[in-house]
Amino acid sequence: MLRQSLSYGNGGLLEAVSALKAASAGSSKHPLFLLGTSAGDVYYLDQQGKVHQGPRLQGSVQAISFLEIFGSKYWTAYFVMDSLNVLGYQISHGFVFEETFNAACPGKTPVPSVCWLNPEVLAIATGENHLRIWDCLKSANIDLPLHDFAGTEPAEALRTVTLNQSSGVLMGQTNSGKLLFWSSWPSSSSQSFCRMMCSTLWSLISSFQVRLSAADISGPSFAIADTHTVYVLQQRPLSFAFTYPLLAIQTSTKSVSIIDEQRKKAAMQKVKFQISGVAVKDNLLVVWSEETVSVWQMSAQADDEGLTLTEISTFRRDYAKIAIYNGALVATKNKSINFLTAQGVVKADIKVLANEGTVALMDIKGSTCVVAVSEGYLKTFNLDTSDPKSWNKTKAIKEAVTSYASFKSLSINLDCLYIAFLTDRNDGVPEDKVYLWDLERNAISWYSFDSAVPSQVTWQSDDPRQLAVNLTCSSTWKKAGNDRLAFFFASSDKGLVLANQLPLKTNGSALLLGTHSPFAFVYANSVEQGGKLAVIKRFLPDCEGFVPEHKDDMMAIADFGYYAALGHFSRAINSVKTTSNGVWNHLARLCVKRGKLEYAKVCLGKLGHVAILADIRNFAETNHNTKAQLGRLAALLHIKGTADEYFGMSGQTDLSDSLRKACGDFATDEKHGPIDGPQGDVISTSARLKQRGLLYEQAQHEKAFADVEMTVEKLKKAKCEKFDVPRFLLQKRPQELHDYIDQANDTRLYGWYGHFLESQNLTDEAVEYYEKAHELKAQVRIFCGRDEQDAALALVRRSHNRAAAFQLAHAMEVEGKTDATILVELYEMAGAYRNAIRICMDNELDEEVVKLALQSQKSESIMAAKYLQSKGLIDKAITLYHSAGRINKATDLAFTQGYYGNIETISVDINENSDPRLIERCVEYFAEHKQVDRAVNLLIKAKRVQHESMI
């Protein structure tokens, strides 16, 4: 019996044949498909339709995956057995099966439920309280626990699992009949993105209970069946509408919540049909399904706590999209756009051309309606007339968007000059661009994101220049709350200019509902709140921490943000006409955050903050780092996080630590933890310096409160135990200092303590600690001070320490009672040859003078040579002159004094760079004494060939 075929899920044999046939188009020897039986037999069919026997496996085959790597000489097949063993086989082009992988997946169910997420990645329901995702190629797995989702009992176990390939959603059913749904990025089932789906952390997005205790589930349409009933599930996006101050959002399949942000009132309305969409505007609420439209009138009395909804009409129509305009409805259906009253009476109808496809999306602002047509057209209409007509030419976006497959999101701005839209690509790869159609220029521009996929666009309801884009991060491991908002300004010359990005920071899926200064309204299906509706208001980036009192103040902030985003900061400052101190203070903070120090000073000047400006000016005189100045200004404006960032960017971590100290924050770095951890974690040098600085500051704080134990502990953690701790104990607890020094077993501390004891005239104890510290010079100093030169001399002779030898020689020479030979010995041991030669000359130790001079530098040799020459020791003087490199002087002295025997020795060092007169003189001497060979050799060395021929 055939159990399972290839393709990504539990598809039928026909689907497997089609998929593998397409995959095998480039190889004549490619197996058409693999078959596995309940008896464990594996068969493969070639392209001639012949069936061949493969390996026989132990157990029943539950699932098969076949993988061909481009350019490889082998194919790879994975078999999942009923025992939850996963077997990997390498298949050569000769159809030889070789086992390469064998791993067991423990579970509690005798027959597991499996589905392939891609040819390498397997999802397994093992009868436990988690879903297992297994990467067969990497032999790695992740477990997705069920109990992380509110409403799921810890005892519930996952029984079955399947994948909806079109949406990338996994569905599983527990033993209690509860259906669970997981989603991940990317949701596309494109082959090029399949491998990423294993290394993505799936998020449990929804669940609900069904009355089928022993149901079977299957994809791709999520069909659920038992012996009596079959259900087919349809996945629909959440319906919502935002027209400030009204917000309508679907809370269940048959209910909608309405919020009036201005009057702070809300209501919940249930309908009798499954909701497909909602629209809200001008105190009208429209809810529709695939065949019914219901219109409601909203009202609120002053003494009412909530909104009152009265049904105006309900009529049967199958509209896809509905919008509200001047109390009437604008609805789309296939190729038509109907204009009808709130009671459902059609007043006008516009049809798109046959070749333009069907209406996909629609948006209305002011009197302009824009529709997106499925074949890649954007059309705009003027709604002011009783017979709407197109007032701008139709735009075929395929000319600019060559990868267009379908429209995903559409929005027109407040003054109807710009249309923003998103598309899906025709190659299945998630589109990372947001597009802008400039109606005045009739041109399309775009902005591309590197690490995110835009999912929705919406213009700000009170500023026609600002566009908000909902982004889904494309990080390798997607975590709940990674979504963020991107805010753009639209400009006729620059197109879309990215102004700010705002992390949503929610614990579940997040959806942008709309923006109205100073807030962005976000819908969060929070995991922590059990999936309950949560509409969260987040400050727009330019408005964070500032709620304007007047509309003009908000406009001033918006104008400043617009020109600042375009790079025109001078114009941004000049555009602000308000005299509100709150606005200027907020603008100063914005300038600091954007790194514009000079413009921040202008804002502070408008506020009259003379003291802050003077402080920054004085600080800049001693610190020319602009980042440090920005950090200082941020600290003065109480923007602690920004100040810390700028100090870190400037590399001046001491300023950051000072800021923390001023704020009373002595905590260690949260990212890296304590620096004295058991594993000695390797972190950056700047981070270590920052941590140690904070610990040191905390120790000083504890010191101020005379907490000795805590101070010593913090100083040790700050790596100051060899300097600050002994000095602190010396001040606070000198009786404990001796024990601390002995326990430290550190030579530097021994030396420091020896100096302290010496200053207290405790010389015997000082010598003891100097000896432990190996400070011989200090010991000699104490011995000399106590007139114990013999002990010092013995110490120096044992150690041969140069510094100690010089210390002792100098002390003994000052006293003048020591034998000259001892002084010469000590100075020679210290390497002070000039001093040793001086002692020898003073005491006429001529032989010692020659010996020391030959070991010393040239200057000492010349000094000794002059001394010997003055005493008539010409031969020794010549030798020293020669060793010092004074060849001319040595030769002249040899000739004038008749020491001709030294000439031969000196001539060895004569070369072409020597004095020509010296060379000629030596050559003449050798020639006169019939030493022609020496003369010739000398001329050759000096490269005097003509002289050689003369000789």
Secondary structure, DSSP 8 states (H G I E B T S, - for coil): -EEE--SSSS--HHHHHHHHHHHTTT-TT--SEEEEETTSEEEEE-TT--EEEEEE-SS-EEEEEEEE-TT-SEEEEEEEETTSEEEEEEEETT--EEEEEEEE---S-SS-EEEEEETTEEEEE-SSSEEEEEETTTTEEEEEESTTSTT--TT--EEEEEEETTTTEEEEEETTSEEEEEE-S-----HHHHGGGTSS--EEEEEEE-S-TT-EEETTTTEEE-SS-EEE-------EEEETTEEEEEEETTEEEEEETTTTEEEEEE-SS---EEEEETTEEEEE-SS-EEEEEEE--TT-SS-EEEEEEEE----SEEEEETTEEEEEETTEEEEE-TTS-EEEEEE--GGG--EEEEEEETTEEEEEETTTEEEEEE-SSSS-EEEEEEEEGGGT-TTEEEEEEEEE-TTSSEEEEEEEETTS----EEEEEETTTTEEEEEE-SSEEEEEEEE-TT-TTEEEEEEEE--SS--TT--EEEEEEEETTTEEEEEEEEE---SSEEEEEEEETTEEEEEEE-TTTTT---EEEEE-GGGTT---SSHHHHHHHHHHHHHHHTT-HHHHHHT-----HHHHHHHHHHHHHTT-HHHHHHHHHHHT-HHHHHHHHHHHHH---HHHHHHHHHHHTT-HHHHHHHHHHHT-HHHHHHHHHHTT-----TTT--TT-TT-----HHHHHHHHHHHHHHHHHHHHTT-HHHHHHHHHHTT-TTTHHHHHHHHH-HHHHHHHHHHH--HHHHHHHHHHHHHTT-HHHHHHHHHHTT-HHHHHHHHHHTT-HHHHHHHHHHH--HHHHHHHHHHHHHHT-S-HHHHHHHHHHHT-HHHHHHHHHHTT-HHHHHHHHHHS-HHHHHHHHHHHHHTT-HHHHHHHHHHTT-HHHHHHHHHHHT-THHHHHHHTT--TTS-HHHHHHHHHHHHHTT-HHHHHHHHHHTT-HHHHHH-
